[in-house]
Amino acid sequence: MTPTATSAFTAPTDTPQAAAFRRTIANPVKLRLFMLRSLPMAYLAGLRLREITPERATVTVPFKYLTKNPFRSIYFACLSMAAEMASGVLSMMNTQGGRVSMLVVGMEAEFTKKAVGLISFTSTDGLRIAQAIADSRATGEGRTVVCTSTGVDEAGDTVAVFRITWSYRAKQ
């Protein structure tokens, strides 16, 4: 089997800082306080972090009064908030312990089904994000990663797929 970039990964994926970040953000009260202070629209929309590991994160967005559109589904901006947050918490986790700027520089979305009920967005790009950040820290150059966040409804059907391009640059 030929080694891939993911299998050749050598950067630490579970640093003490990343583990501490995961413990903090996995606490529902601390997450809500963080969102109220830094992401008030995510707080109002009811986004919740359901899972975070070094490899993946899952964020949910409910269908409710503040997230609905006139077509009786979840407004696309609320879906994109959840999709971005799934890869964003992985990015934040991997920037702990050093000064690294992170910025969304692109987004592409495909909608395949009407989004009603509780929608869960999962990003499995944690290792790729960690590698890009480690490369940026080693070289001082910027790196980009296209992260995929897939949204599924309560029945397990895919409702949307977002490809969010993140840029990372270690600060000297």
Secondary structure as UniProt FT lines:
FT   TURN            5..8
FT   HELIX           16..26
FT   HELIX           28..38
FT   HELIX           40..45
FT   STRAND          48..52
FT   STRAND          57..61
FT   HELIX           65..67
FT   TURN            70..71
FT   HELIX           76..95
FT   TURN            96..97
FT   STRAND          100..111
FT   STRAND          119..123
FT   HELIX           126..139
FT   STRAND          143..152
FT   TURN            154..155
FT   STRAND          158..170
//
